[in-house]
Amino acid sequence: MPRLTITLSEERQRAVKEAAARRGITITALIDESLERAGVRTSESARQILARARAKARMSDADAMDLALRETGGGRAQRP
């Protein structure tokens, strides 16, 4: 898995460590979860959304793709 280095203030770093510890997860898992909630999803995640939409609604491919794009883009649009 690729590694990424980020720079955080000491206060933010402590907050991240504490949040992960409180939840009993790694910092990596906390950041991954946060990115997912922010709408940063992988192509595979988008395909899974598409498959679920298609199975539940019996949509056409075009309608299911439109829903998947709205779902994956929606989180990005909500960022401050």
LUMLUMDREN-2810 file (N, C-alpha, C; in Angstrom, 1 decimal):
<atoms>
<atom><aa>M</aa><ch>A</ch><at>N</at><xx>0.8</xx><yy>-1.2</yy><zz>0.0</zz></atom>
<atom><aa>M</aa><ch>A</ch><at>CA</at><xx>0.0</xx><yy>0.0</yy><zz>0.0</zz></atom>
<atom><aa>M</aa><ch>A</ch><at>C</at><xx>0.9</xx><yy>1.2</yy><zz>0.0</zz></atom>
<atom><aa>P</aa><ch>A</ch><at>N</at><xx>0.6</xx><yy>2.2</yy><zz>-0.8</zz></atom>
<atom><aa>P</aa><ch>A</ch><at>CA</at><xx>1.4</xx><yy>3.5</yy><zz>-0.9</zz></atom>
<atom><aa>P</aa><ch>A</ch><at>C</at><xx>1.3</xx><yy>4.2</yy><zz>0.5</zz></atom>
<atom><aa>R</aa><ch>A</ch><at>N</at><xx>2.3</xx><yy>5.0</yy><zz>0.8</zz></atom>
<atom><aa>R</aa><ch>A</ch><at>CA</at><xx>2.3</xx><yy>5.8</yy><zz>2.0</zz></atom>
<atom><aa>R</aa><ch>A</ch><at>C</at><xx>2.2</xx><yy>7.2</yy><zz>1.6</zz></atom>
<atom><aa>L</aa><ch>A</ch><at>N</at><xx>1.7</xx><yy>8.0</yy><zz>2.5</zz></atom>
<atom><aa>L</aa><ch>A</ch><at>CA</at><xx>1.5</xx><yy>9.4</yy><zz>2.3</zz></atom>
<atom><aa>L</aa><ch>A</ch><at>C</at><xx>1.9</xx><yy>10.2</yy><zz>3.6</zz></atom>
<atom><aa>T</aa><ch>A</ch><at>N</at><xx>2.6</xx><yy>11.2</yy><zz>3.4</zz></atom>
<atom><aa>T</aa><ch>A</ch><at>CA</at><xx>3.0</xx><yy>12.0</yy><zz>4.5</zz></atom>
<atom><aa>T</aa><ch>A</ch><at>C</at><xx>2.3</xx><yy>13.3</yy><zz>4.5</zz></atom>
<atom><aa>I</aa><ch>A</ch><at>N</at><xx>1.7</xx><yy>13.7</yy><zz>5.7</zz></atom>
<atom><aa>I</aa><ch>A</ch><at>CA</at><xx>0.9</xx><yy>15.0</yy><zz>5.8</zz></atom>
<atom><aa>I</aa><ch>A</ch><at>C</at><xx>1.5</xx><yy>15.7</yy><zz>7.0</zz></atom>
<atom><aa>T</aa><ch>A</ch><at>N</at><xx>1.3</xx><yy>17.0</yy><zz>7.0</zz></atom>
<atom><aa>T</aa><ch>A</ch><at>CA</at><xx>1.8</xx><yy>17.8</yy><zz>8.1</zz></atom>
<atom><aa>T</aa><ch>A</ch><at>C</at><xx>0.5</xx><yy>18.4</yy><zz>8.8</zz></atom>
<atom><aa>L</aa><ch>A</ch><at>N</at><xx>0.5</xx><yy>18.1</yy><zz>10.1</zz></atom>
<atom><aa>L</aa><ch>A</ch><at>CA</at><xx>-0.6</xx><yy>18.6</yy><zz>10.9</zz></atom>
<atom><aa>L</aa><ch>A</ch><at>C</at><xx>0.0</xx><yy>19.4</yy><zz>12.1</zz></atom>
<atom><aa>S</aa><ch>A</ch><at>N</at><xx>-0.8</xx><yy>20.3</yy><zz>12.6</zz></atom>
<atom><aa>S</aa><ch>A</ch><at>CA</at><xx>-0.4</xx><yy>20.9</yy><zz>13.8</zz></atom>
<atom><aa>S</aa><ch>A</ch><at>C</at><xx>-0.4</xx><yy>19.9</yy><zz>15.0</zz></atom>
<atom><aa>E</aa><ch>A</ch><at>N</at><xx>0.4</xx><yy>20.2</yy><zz>16.0</zz></atom>
<atom><aa>E</aa><ch>A</ch><at>CA</at><xx>0.5</xx><yy>19.3</yy><zz>17.1</zz></atom>
<atom><aa>E</aa><ch>A</ch><at>C</at><xx>-0.9</xx><yy>19.0</yy><zz>17.7</zz></atom>
<atom><aa>E</aa><ch>A</ch><at>N</at><xx>-1.7</xx><yy>20.1</yy><zz>17.8</zz></atom>
<atom><aa>E</aa><ch>A</ch><at>CA</at><xx>-3.0</xx><yy>20.0</yy><zz>18.4</zz></atom>
<atom><aa>E</aa><ch>A</ch><at>C</at><xx>-3.9</xx><yy>19.0</yy><zz>17.5</zz></atom>
<atom><aa>R</aa><ch>A</ch><at>N</at><xx>-3.8</xx><yy>19.2</yy><zz>16.2</zz></atom>
<atom><aa>R</aa><ch>A</ch><at>CA</at><xx>-4.6</xx><yy>18.3</yy><zz>15.3</zz></atom>
<atom><aa>R</aa><ch>A</ch><at>C</at><xx>-4.1</xx><yy>16.9</yy><zz>15.4</zz></atom>
<atom><aa>Q</aa><ch>A</ch><at>N</at><xx>-2.8</xx><yy>16.7</yy><zz>15.5</zz></atom>
<atom><aa>Q</aa><ch>A</ch><at>CA</at><xx>-2.3</xx><yy>15.3</yy><zz>15.5</zz></atom>
<atom><aa>Q</aa><ch>A</ch><at>C</at><xx>-2.8</xx><yy>14.7</yy><zz>16.8</zz></atom>
<atom><aa>R</aa><ch>A</ch><at>N</at><xx>-2.7</xx><yy>15.4</yy><zz>17.9</zz></atom>
<atom><aa>R</aa><ch>A</ch><at>CA</at><xx>-3.2</xx><yy>14.8</yy><zz>19.2</zz></atom>
<atom><aa>R</aa><ch>A</ch><at>C</at><xx>-4.7</xx><yy>14.4</yy><zz>19.1</zz></atom>
<atom><aa>A</aa><ch>A</ch><at>N</at><xx>-5.5</xx><yy>15.3</yy><zz>18.5</zz></atom>
<atom><aa>A</aa><ch>A</ch><at>CA</at><xx>-6.9</xx><yy>15.1</yy><zz>18.3</zz></atom>
<atom><aa>A</aa><ch>A</ch><at>C</at><xx>-7.2</xx><yy>13.8</yy><zz>17.5</zz></atom>
<atom><aa>V</aa><ch>A</ch><at>N</at><xx>-6.4</xx><yy>13.7</yy><zz>16.4</zz></atom>
<atom><aa>V</aa><ch>A</ch><at>CA</at><xx>-6.6</xx><yy>12.5</yy><zz>15.5</zz></atom>
<atom><aa>V</aa><ch>A</ch><at>C</at><xx>-6.2</xx><yy>11.2</yy><zz>16.3</zz></atom>
<atom><aa>K</aa><ch>A</ch><at>N</at><xx>-5.1</xx><yy>11.2</yy><zz>17.0</zz></atom>
<atom><aa>K</aa><ch>A</ch><at>CA</at><xx>-4.7</xx><yy>10.1</yy><zz>17.8</zz></atom>
<atom><aa>K</aa><ch>A</ch><at>C</at><xx>-5.7</xx><yy>9.7</yy><zz>18.8</zz></atom>
<atom><aa>E</aa><ch>A</ch><at>N</at><xx>-6.2</xx><yy>10.7</yy><zz>19.5</zz></atom>
<atom><aa>E</aa><ch>A</ch><at>CA</at><xx>-7.2</xx><yy>10.5</yy><zz>20.6</zz></atom>
<atom><aa>E</aa><ch>A</ch><at>C</at><xx>-8.5</xx><yy>10.0</yy><zz>20.0</zz></atom>
<atom><aa>A</aa><ch>A</ch><at>N</at><xx>-9.0</xx><yy>10.5</yy><zz>18.9</zz></atom>
<atom><aa>A</aa><ch>A</ch><at>CA</at><xx>-10.2</xx><yy>10.1</yy><zz>18.2</zz></atom>
<atom><aa>A</aa><ch>A</ch><at>C</at><xx>-10.1</xx><yy>8.6</yy><zz>17.8</zz></atom>
<atom><aa>A</aa><ch>A</ch><at>N</at><xx>-9.0</xx><yy>8.2</yy><zz>17.2</zz></atom>
<atom><aa>A</aa><ch>A</ch><at>CA</at><xx>-8.7</xx><yy>6.8</yy><zz>16.8</zz></atom>
<atom><aa>A</aa><ch>A</ch><at>C</at><xx>-8.7</xx><yy>5.9</yy><zz>18.0</zz></atom>
<atom><aa>A</aa><ch>A</ch><at>N</at><xx>-8.0</xx><yy>6.4</yy><zz>19.1</zz></atom>
<atom><aa>A</aa><ch>A</ch><at>CA</at><xx>-7.9</xx><yy>5.5</yy><zz>20.3</zz></atom>
<atom><aa>A</aa><ch>A</ch><at>C</at><xx>-9.3</xx><yy>5.3</yy><zz>20.9</zz></atom>
<atom><aa>R</aa><ch>A</ch><at>N</at><xx>-10.1</xx><yy>6.4</yy><zz>21.0</zz></atom>
<atom><aa>R</aa><ch>A</ch><at>CA</at><xx>-11.4</xx><yy>6.3</yy><zz>21.6</zz></atom>
<atom><aa>R</aa><ch>A</ch><at>C</at><xx>-12.3</xx><yy>5.3</yy><zz>20.8</zz></atom>
<atom><aa>R</aa><ch>A</ch><at>N</at><xx>-12.1</xx><yy>5.2</yy><zz>19.5</zz></atom>
<atom><aa>R</aa><ch>A</ch><at>CA</at><xx>-12.9</xx><yy>4.3</yy><zz>18.7</zz></atom>
<atom><aa>R</aa><ch>A</ch><at>C</at><xx>-12.3</xx><yy>3.0</yy><zz>18.6</zz></atom>
<atom><aa>G</aa><ch>A</ch><at>N</at><xx>-11.1</xx><yy>2.8</yy><zz>19.0</zz></atom>
<atom><aa>G</aa><ch>A</ch><at>CA</at><xx>-10.4</xx><yy>1.5</yy><zz>18.9</zz></atom>
<atom><aa>G</aa><ch>A</ch><at>C</at><xx>-10.0</xx><yy>1.2</yy><zz>17.5</zz></atom>
<atom><aa>I</aa><ch>A</ch><at>N</at><xx>-9.7</xx><yy>2.2</yy><zz>16.7</zz></atom>
<atom><aa>I</aa><ch>A</ch><at>CA</at><xx>-9.2</xx><yy>1.9</yy><zz>15.3</zz></atom>
<atom><aa>I</aa><ch>A</ch><at>C</at><xx>-7.9</xx><yy>2.6</yy><zz>15.1</zz></atom>
<atom><aa>T</aa><ch>A</ch><at>N</at><xx>-7.3</xx><yy>2.3</yy><zz>14.0</zz></atom>
<atom><aa>T</aa><ch>A</ch><at>CA</at><xx>-6.0</xx><yy>3.0</yy><zz>13.7</zz></atom>
<atom><aa>T</aa><ch>A</ch><at>C</at><xx>-6.3</xx><yy>4.4</yy><zz>13.1</zz></atom>
<atom><aa>I</aa><ch>A</ch><at>N</at><xx>-5.2</xx><yy>5.1</yy><zz>13.1</zz></atom>
<atom><aa>I</aa><ch>A</ch><at>CA</at><xx>-5.3</xx><yy>6.5</yy><zz>12.5</zz></atom>
<atom><aa>I</aa><ch>A</ch><at>C</at><xx>-5.6</xx><yy>6.3</yy><zz>11.0</zz></atom>
<atom><aa>T</aa><ch>A</ch><at>N</at><xx>-5.0</xx><yy>5.3</yy><zz>10.4</zz></atom>
<atom><aa>T</aa><ch>A</ch><at>CA</at><xx>-5.3</xx><yy>5.1</yy><zz>8.9</zz></atom>
<atom><aa>T</aa><ch>A</ch><at>C</at><xx>-6.8</xx><yy>4.8</yy><zz>8.7</zz></atom>
<atom><aa>A</aa><ch>A</ch><at>N</at><xx>-7.4</xx><yy>4.0</yy><zz>9.5</zz></atom>
<atom><aa>A</aa><ch>A</ch><at>CA</at><xx>-8.8</xx><yy>3.6</yy><zz>9.4</zz></atom>
<atom><aa>A</aa><ch>A</ch><at>C</at><xx>-9.6</xx><yy>4.9</yy><zz>9.6</zz></atom>
<atom><aa>L</aa><ch>A</ch><at>N</at><xx>-9.3</xx><yy>5.7</yy><zz>10.6</zz></atom>
<atom><aa>L</aa><ch>A</ch><at>CA</at><xx>-10.0</xx><yy>6.9</yy><zz>10.9</zz></atom>
<atom><aa>L</aa><ch>A</ch><at>C</at><xx>-10.0</xx><yy>7.9</yy><zz>9.7</zz></atom>
<atom><aa>I</aa><ch>A</ch><at>N</at><xx>-8.8</xx><yy>8.0</yy><zz>9.1</zz></atom>
<atom><aa>I</aa><ch>A</ch><at>CA</at><xx>-8.6</xx><yy>8.9</yy><zz>7.9</zz></atom>
<atom><aa>I</aa><ch>A</ch><at>C</at><xx>-9.4</xx><yy>8.4</yy><zz>6.7</zz></atom>
<atom><aa>D</aa><ch>A</ch><at>N</at><xx>-9.3</xx><yy>7.1</yy><zz>6.5</zz></atom>
<atom><aa>D</aa><ch>A</ch><at>CA</at><xx>-10.0</xx><yy>6.4</yy><zz>5.4</zz></atom>
<atom><aa>D</aa><ch>A</ch><at>C</at><xx>-11.5</xx><yy>6.6</yy><zz>5.5</zz></atom>
<atom><aa>E</aa><ch>A</ch><at>N</at><xx>-12.0</xx><yy>6.4</yy><zz>6.7</zz></atom>
<atom><aa>E</aa><ch>A</ch><at>CA</at><xx>-13.4</xx><yy>6.6</yy><zz>7.0</zz></atom>
<atom><aa>E</aa><ch>A</ch><at>C</at><xx>-13.8</xx><yy>8.0</yy><zz>6.7</zz></atom>
<atom><aa>S</aa><ch>A</ch><at>N</at><xx>-13.0</xx><yy>9.0</yy><zz>7.2</zz></atom>
<atom><aa>S</aa><ch>A</ch><at>CA</at><xx>-13.3</xx><yy>10.4</yy><zz>7.0</zz></atom>
<atom><aa>S</aa><ch>A</ch><at>C</at><xx>-13.3</xx><yy>10.8</yy><zz>5.5</zz></atom>
<atom><aa>L</aa><ch>A</ch><at>N</at><xx>-12.4</xx><yy>10.3</yy><zz>4.8</zz></atom>
<atom><aa>L</aa><ch>A</ch><at>CA</at><xx>-12.4</xx><yy>10.5</yy><zz>3.3</zz></atom>
<atom><aa>L</aa><ch>A</ch><at>C</at><xx>-13.6</xx><yy>10.0</yy><zz>2.6</zz></atom>
<atom><aa>E</aa><ch>A</ch><at>N</at><xx>-14.0</xx><yy>8.8</yy><zz>3.0</zz></atom>
<atom><aa>E</aa><ch>A</ch><at>CA</at><xx>-15.2</xx><yy>8.2</yy><zz>2.5</zz></atom>
<atom><aa>E</aa><ch>A</ch><at>C</at><xx>-16.4</xx><yy>9.1</yy><zz>2.7</zz></atom>
<atom><aa>R</aa><ch>A</ch><at>N</at><xx>-16.6</xx><yy>9.5</yy><zz>4.0</zz></atom>
<atom><aa>R</aa><ch>A</ch><at>CA</at><xx>-17.7</xx><yy>10.4</yy><zz>4.4</zz></atom>
<atom><aa>R</aa><ch>A</ch><at>C</at><xx>-17.7</xx><yy>11.7</yy><zz>3.6</zz></atom>
<atom><aa>A</aa><ch>A</ch><at>N</at><xx>-16.5</xx><yy>12.2</yy><zz>3.3</zz></atom>
<atom><aa>A</aa><ch>A</ch><at>CA</at><xx>-16.3</xx><yy>13.4</yy><zz>2.6</zz></atom>
<atom><aa>A</aa><ch>A</ch><at>C</at><xx>-16.6</xx><yy>13.3</yy><zz>1.1</zz></atom>
<atom><aa>G</aa><ch>A</ch><at>N</at><xx>-16.9</xx><yy>12.0</yy><zz>0.6</zz></atom>
<atom><aa>G</aa><ch>A</ch><at>CA</at><xx>-17.2</xx><yy>11.8</yy><zz>-0.8</zz></atom>
<atom><aa>G</aa><ch>A</ch><at>C</at><xx>-16.0</xx><yy>11.4</yy><zz>-1.6</zz></atom>
<atom><aa>V</aa><ch>A</ch><at>N</at><xx>-14.9</xx><yy>11.2</yy><zz>-1.0</zz></atom>
<atom><aa>V</aa><ch>A</ch><at>CA</at><xx>-13.7</xx><yy>10.8</yy><zz>-1.7</zz></atom>
<atom><aa>V</aa><ch>A</ch><at>C</at><xx>-13.7</xx><yy>9.2</yy><zz>-1.8</zz></atom>
<atom><aa>R</aa><ch>A</ch><at>N</at><xx>-14.2</xx><yy>8.7</yy><zz>-2.9</zz></atom>
<atom><aa>R</aa><ch>A</ch><at>CA</at><xx>-14.4</xx><yy>7.3</yy><zz>-3.1</zz></atom>
<atom><aa>R</aa><ch>A</ch><at>C</at><xx>-13.6</xx><yy>6.8</yy><zz>-4.2</zz></atom>
<atom><aa>T</aa><ch>A</ch><at>N</at><xx>-13.3</xx><yy>5.5</yy><zz>-4.1</zz></atom>
<atom><aa>T</aa><ch>A</ch><at>CA</at><xx>-12.6</xx><yy>4.8</yy><zz>-5.2</zz></atom>
<atom><aa>T</aa><ch>A</ch><at>C</at><xx>-13.6</xx><yy>4.5</yy><zz>-6.4</zz></atom>
<atom><aa>S</aa><ch>A</ch><at>N</at><xx>-13.0</xx><yy>4.1</yy><zz>-7.5</zz></atom>
<atom><aa>S</aa><ch>A</ch><at>CA</at><xx>-13.8</xx><yy>3.7</yy><zz>-8.6</zz></atom>
<atom><aa>S</aa><ch>A</ch><at>C</at><xx>-14.6</xx><yy>2.5</yy><zz>-8.2</zz></atom>
<atom><aa>E</aa><ch>A</ch><at>N</at><xx>-14.0</xx><yy>1.6</yy><zz>-7.5</zz></atom>
<atom><aa>E</aa><ch>A</ch><at>CA</at><xx>-14.7</xx><yy>0.3</yy><zz>-7.0</zz></atom>
<atom><aa>E</aa><ch>A</ch><at>C</at><xx>-15.9</xx><yy>0.7</yy><zz>-6.2</zz></atom>
<atom><aa>S</aa><ch>A</ch><at>N</at><xx>-15.7</xx><yy>1.6</yy><zz>-5.3</zz></atom>
<atom><aa>S</aa><ch>A</ch><at>CA</at><xx>-16.8</xx><yy>2.1</yy><zz>-4.4</zz></atom>
<atom><aa>S</aa><ch>A</ch><at>C</at><xx>-18.0</xx><yy>2.6</yy><zz>-5.3</zz></atom>
<atom><aa>A</aa><ch>A</ch><at>N</at><xx>-17.7</xx><yy>3.4</yy><zz>-6.3</zz></atom>
<atom><aa>A</aa><ch>A</ch><at>CA</at><xx>-18.7</xx><yy>3.9</yy><zz>-7.2</zz></atom>
<atom><aa>A</aa><ch>A</ch><at>C</at><xx>-19.4</xx><yy>2.8</yy><zz>-7.9</zz></atom>
<atom><aa>R</aa><ch>A</ch><at>N</at><xx>-18.6</xx><yy>1.8</yy><zz>-8.3</zz></atom>
<atom><aa>R</aa><ch>A</ch><at>CA</at><xx>-19.2</xx><yy>0.6</yy><zz>-9.0</zz></atom>
<atom><aa>R</aa><ch>A</ch><at>C</at><xx>-20.2</xx><yy>-0.2</yy><zz>-8.1</zz></atom>
<atom><aa>Q</aa><ch>A</ch><at>N</at><xx>-19.8</xx><yy>-0.3</yy><zz>-6.8</zz></atom>
<atom><aa>Q</aa><ch>A</ch><at>CA</at><xx>-20.6</xx><yy>-0.9</yy><zz>-5.8</zz></atom>
<atom><aa>Q</aa><ch>A</ch><at>C</at><xx>-22.0</xx><yy>-0.2</yy><zz>-5.6</zz></atom>
<atom><aa>I</aa><ch>A</ch><at>N</at><xx>-21.9</xx><yy>1.2</yy><zz>-5.5</zz></atom>
<atom><aa>I</aa><ch>A</ch><at>CA</at><xx>-23.1</xx><yy>2.0</yy><zz>-5.4</zz></atom>
<atom><aa>I</aa><ch>A</ch><at>C</at><xx>-24.0</xx><yy>1.8</yy><zz>-6.6</zz></atom>
<atom><aa>L</aa><ch>A</ch><at>N</at><xx>-23.3</xx><yy>1.7</yy><zz>-7.8</zz></atom>
<atom><aa>L</aa><ch>A</ch><at>CA</at><xx>-24.1</xx><yy>1.5</yy><zz>-9.0</zz></atom>
<atom><aa>L</aa><ch>A</ch><at>C</at><xx>-24.8</xx><yy>0.1</yy><zz>-9.0</zz></atom>
<atom><aa>A</aa><ch>A</ch><at>N</at><xx>-24.1</xx><yy>-0.9</yy><zz>-8.6</zz></atom>
<atom><aa>A</aa><ch>A</ch><at>CA</at><xx>-24.7</xx><yy>-2.3</yy><zz>-8.5</zz></atom>
<atom><aa>A</aa><ch>A</ch><at>C</at><xx>-25.8</xx><yy>-2.3</yy><zz>-7.5</zz></atom>
<atom><aa>R</aa><ch>A</ch><at>N</at><xx>-25.7</xx><yy>-1.7</yy><zz>-6.4</zz></atom>
<atom><aa>R</aa><ch>A</ch><at>CA</at><xx>-26.8</xx><yy>-1.7</yy><zz>-5.4</zz></atom>
<atom><aa>R</aa><ch>A</ch><at>C</at><xx>-28.0</xx><yy>-0.9</yy><zz>-5.9</zz></atom>
<atom><aa>A</aa><ch>A</ch><at>N</at><xx>-27.7</xx><yy>0.2</yy><zz>-6.6</zz></atom>
<atom><aa>A</aa><ch>A</ch><at>CA</at><xx>-28.8</xx><yy>1.0</yy><zz>-7.1</zz></atom>
<atom><aa>A</aa><ch>A</ch><at>C</at><xx>-29.6</xx><yy>0.2</yy><zz>-8.2</zz></atom>
<atom><aa>R</aa><ch>A</ch><at>N</at><xx>-28.8</xx><yy>-0.5</yy><zz>-9.0</zz></atom>
<atom><aa>R</aa><ch>A</ch><at>CA</at><xx>-29.4</xx><yy>-1.3</yy><zz>-10.1</zz></atom>
<atom><aa>R</aa><ch>A</ch><at>C</at><xx>-30.2</xx><yy>-2.4</yy><zz>-9.5</zz></atom>
<atom><aa>A</aa><ch>A</ch><at>N</at><xx>-29.7</xx><yy>-3.1</yy><zz>-8.5</zz></atom>
<atom><aa>A</aa><ch>A</ch><at>CA</at><xx>-30.4</xx><yy>-4.2</yy><zz>-7.9</zz></atom>
<atom><aa>A</aa><ch>A</ch><at>C</at><xx>-31.7</xx><yy>-3.8</yy><zz>-7.2</zz></atom>
<atom><aa>K</aa><ch>A</ch><at>N</at><xx>-31.6</xx><yy>-2.7</yy><zz>-6.5</zz></atom>
<atom><aa>K</aa><ch>A</ch><at>CA</at><xx>-32.8</xx><yy>-2.2</yy><zz>-5.7</zz></atom>
<atom><aa>K</aa><ch>A</ch><at>C</at><xx>-33.9</xx><yy>-1.6</yy><zz>-6.6</zz></atom>
<atom><aa>A</aa><ch>A</ch><at>N</at><xx>-33.5</xx><yy>-0.8</yy><zz>-7.5</zz></atom>
<atom><aa>A</aa><ch>A</ch><at>CA</at><xx>-34.5</xx><yy>-0.1</yy><zz>-8.2</zz></atom>
<atom><aa>A</aa><ch>A</ch><at>C</at><xx>-34.8</xx><yy>-0.6</yy><zz>-9.6</zz></atom>
<atom><aa>R</aa><ch>A</ch><at>N</at><xx>-34.1</xx><yy>-1.6</yy><zz>-10.0</zz></atom>
<atom><aa>R</aa><ch>A</ch><at>CA</at><xx>-34.2</xx><yy>-2.2</yy><zz>-11.4</zz></atom>
<atom><aa>R</aa><ch>A</ch><at>C</at><xx>-34.1</xx><yy>-1.1</yy><zz>-12.4</zz></atom>
<atom><aa>M</aa><ch>A</ch><at>N</at><xx>-33.1</xx><yy>-0.2</yy><zz>-12.3</zz></atom>
<atom><aa>M</aa><ch>A</ch><at>CA</at><xx>-32.9</xx><yy>0.9</yy><zz>-13.1</zz></atom>
<atom><aa>M</aa><ch>A</ch><at>C</at><xx>-32.2</xx><yy>0.5</yy><zz>-14.4</zz></atom>
<atom><aa>S</aa><ch>A</ch><at>N</at><xx>-32.3</xx><yy>1.4</yy><zz>-15.4</zz></atom>
<atom><aa>S</aa><ch>A</ch><at>CA</at><xx>-31.5</xx><yy>1.3</yy><zz>-16.6</zz></atom>
<atom><aa>S</aa><ch>A</ch><at>C</at><xx>-30.1</xx><yy>1.6</yy><zz>-16.2</zz></atom>
<atom><aa>D</aa><ch>A</ch><at>N</at><xx>-29.2</xx><yy>1.2</yy><zz>-17.0</zz></atom>
<atom><aa>D</aa><ch>A</ch><at>CA</at><xx>-27.7</xx><yy>1.5</yy><zz>-16.8</zz></atom>
<atom><aa>D</aa><ch>A</ch><at>C</at><xx>-27.5</xx><yy>3.0</yy><zz>-16.7</zz></atom>
<atom><aa>A</aa><ch>A</ch><at>N</at><xx>-28.2</xx><yy>3.8</yy><zz>-17.6</zz></atom>
<atom><aa>A</aa><ch>A</ch><at>CA</at><xx>-28.0</xx><yy>5.2</yy><zz>-17.6</zz></atom>
<atom><aa>A</aa><ch>A</ch><at>C</at><xx>-28.5</xx><yy>5.8</yy><zz>-16.3</zz></atom>
<atom><aa>D</aa><ch>A</ch><at>N</at><xx>-29.7</xx><yy>5.4</yy><zz>-15.8</zz></atom>
<atom><aa>D</aa><ch>A</ch><at>CA</at><xx>-30.3</xx><yy>5.9</yy><zz>-14.6</zz></atom>
<atom><aa>D</aa><ch>A</ch><at>C</at><xx>-29.4</xx><yy>5.5</yy><zz>-13.4</zz></atom>
<atom><aa>A</aa><ch>A</ch><at>N</at><xx>-28.9</xx><yy>4.3</yy><zz>-13.3</zz></atom>
<atom><aa>A</aa><ch>A</ch><at>CA</at><xx>-28.1</xx><yy>3.8</yy><zz>-12.2</zz></atom>
<atom><aa>A</aa><ch>A</ch><at>C</at><xx>-26.8</xx><yy>4.6</yy><zz>-12.2</zz></atom>
<atom><aa>M</aa><ch>A</ch><at>N</at><xx>-26.2</xx><yy>4.9</yy><zz>-13.4</zz></atom>
<atom><aa>M</aa><ch>A</ch><at>CA</at><xx>-25.0</xx><yy>5.7</yy><zz>-13.4</zz></atom>
<atom><aa>M</aa><ch>A</ch><at>C</at><xx>-25.2</xx><yy>7.1</yy><zz>-12.9</zz></atom>
<atom><aa>D</aa><ch>A</ch><at>N</at><xx>-26.3</xx><yy>7.7</yy><zz>-13.3</zz></atom>
<atom><aa>D</aa><ch>A</ch><at>CA</at><xx>-26.6</xx><yy>9.0</yy><zz>-12.9</zz></atom>
<atom><aa>D</aa><ch>A</ch><at>C</at><xx>-26.8</xx><yy>9.1</yy><zz>-11.4</zz></atom>
<atom><aa>L</aa><ch>A</ch><at>N</at><xx>-27.4</xx><yy>8.1</yy><zz>-10.8</zz></atom>
<atom><aa>L</aa><ch>A</ch><at>CA</at><xx>-27.5</xx><yy>8.0</yy><zz>-9.3</zz></atom>
<atom><aa>L</aa><ch>A</ch><at>C</at><xx>-26.2</xx><yy>7.8</yy><zz>-8.6</zz></atom>
<atom><aa>A</aa><ch>A</ch><at>N</at><xx>-25.3</xx><yy>7.0</yy><zz>-9.2</zz></atom>
<atom><aa>A</aa><ch>A</ch><at>CA</at><xx>-24.0</xx><yy>6.7</yy><zz>-8.6</zz></atom>
<atom><aa>A</aa><ch>A</ch><at>C</at><xx>-23.2</xx><yy>8.0</yy><zz>-8.7</zz></atom>
<atom><aa>L</aa><ch>A</ch><at>N</at><xx>-23.2</xx><yy>8.8</yy><zz>-9.8</zz></atom>
<atom><aa>L</aa><ch>A</ch><at>CA</at><xx>-22.5</xx><yy>10.0</yy><zz>-9.9</zz></atom>
<atom><aa>L</aa><ch>A</ch><at>C</at><xx>-23.0</xx><yy>11.0</yy><zz>-8.9</zz></atom>
<atom><aa>R</aa><ch>A</ch><at>N</at><xx>-24.3</xx><yy>11.1</yy><zz>-8.7</zz></atom>
<atom><aa>R</aa><ch>A</ch><at>CA</at><xx>-24.9</xx><yy>12.0</yy><zz>-7.7</zz></atom>
<atom><aa>R</aa><ch>A</ch><at>C</at><xx>-24.4</xx><yy>11.6</yy><zz>-6.3</zz></atom>
<atom><aa>E</aa><ch>A</ch><at>N</at><xx>-24.4</xx><yy>10.3</yy><zz>-6.0</zz></atom>
<atom><aa>E</aa><ch>A</ch><at>CA</at><xx>-24.0</xx><yy>9.9</yy><zz>-4.7</zz></atom>
<atom><aa>E</aa><ch>A</ch><at>C</at><xx>-22.6</xx><yy>10.1</yy><zz>-4.4</zz></atom>
<atom><aa>T</aa><ch>A</ch><at>N</at><xx>-21.7</xx><yy>9.8</yy><zz>-5.3</zz></atom>
<atom><aa>T</aa><ch>A</ch><at>CA</at><xx>-20.3</xx><yy>10.0</yy><zz>-5.1</zz></atom>
<atom><aa>T</aa><ch>A</ch><at>C</at><xx>-19.9</xx><yy>11.5</yy><zz>-5.2</zz></atom>
<atom><aa>G</aa><ch>A</ch><at>N</at><xx>-20.6</xx><yy>12.3</yy><zz>-5.9</zz></atom>
<atom><aa>G</aa><ch>A</ch><at>CA</at><xx>-20.3</xx><yy>13.7</yy><zz>-6.0</zz></atom>
<atom><aa>G</aa><ch>A</ch><at>C</at><xx>-20.9</xx><yy>14.5</yy><zz>-4.9</zz></atom>
<atom><aa>G</aa><ch>A</ch><at>N</at><xx>-22.0</xx><yy>14.0</yy><zz>-4.3</zz></atom>
<atom><aa>G</aa><ch>A</ch><at>CA</at><xx>-22.7</xx><yy>14.7</yy><zz>-3.2</zz></atom>
<atom><aa>G</aa><ch>A</ch><at>C</at><xx>-21.9</xx><yy>15.1</yy><zz>-2.0</zz></atom>
<atom><aa>G</aa><ch>A</ch><at>N</at><xx>-21.1</xx><yy>14.2</yy><zz>-1.6</zz></atom>
<atom><aa>G</aa><ch>A</ch><at>CA</at><xx>-20.2</xx><yy>14.4</yy><zz>-0.4</zz></atom>
<atom><aa>G</aa><ch>A</ch><at>C</at><xx>-19.2</xx><yy>15.5</yy><zz>-0.7</zz></atom>
<atom><aa>R</aa><ch>A</ch><at>N</at><xx>-18.7</xx><yy>15.6</yy><zz>-1.9</zz></atom>
<atom><aa>R</aa><ch>A</ch><at>CA</at><xx>-17.7</xx><yy>16.6</yy><zz>-2.3</zz></atom>
<atom><aa>R</aa><ch>A</ch><at>C</at><xx>-18.3</xx><yy>18.0</yy><zz>-2.3</zz></atom>
<atom><aa>A</aa><ch>A</ch><at>N</at><xx>-19.6</xx><yy>18.0</yy><zz>-2.8</zz></atom>
<atom><aa>A</aa><ch>A</ch><at>CA</at><xx>-20.3</xx><yy>19.3</yy><zz>-2.9</zz></atom>
<atom><aa>A</aa><ch>A</ch><at>C</at><xx>-20.6</xx><yy>19.9</yy><zz>-1.5</zz></atom>
<atom><aa>Q</aa><ch>A</ch><at>N</at><xx>-20.7</xx><yy>19.1</yy><zz>-0.5</zz></atom>
<atom><aa>Q</aa><ch>A</ch><at>CA</at><xx>-21.1</xx><yy>19.5</yy><zz>0.8</zz></atom>
<atom><aa>Q</aa><ch>A</ch><at>C</at><xx>-19.9</xx><yy>20.1</yy><zz>1.7</zz></atom>
<atom><aa>R</aa><ch>A</ch><at>N</at><xx>-18.7</xx><yy>19.9</yy><zz>1.2</zz></atom>
<atom><aa>R</aa><ch>A</ch><at>CA</at><xx>-17.5</xx><yy>20.4</yy><zz>1.9</zz></atom>
<atom><aa>R</aa><ch>A</ch><at>C</at><xx>-17.5</xx><yy>21.9</yy><zz>2.1</zz></atom>
<atom><aa>P</aa><ch>A</ch><at>N</at><xx>-17.1</xx><yy>22.4</yy><zz>3.2</zz></atom>
<atom><aa>P</aa><ch>A</ch><at>CA</at><xx>-17.1</xx><yy>23.9</yy><zz>3.4</zz></atom>
<atom><aa>P</aa><ch>A</ch><at>C</at><xx>-16.1</xx><yy>24.5</yy><zz>2.6</zz></atom>
</atoms>
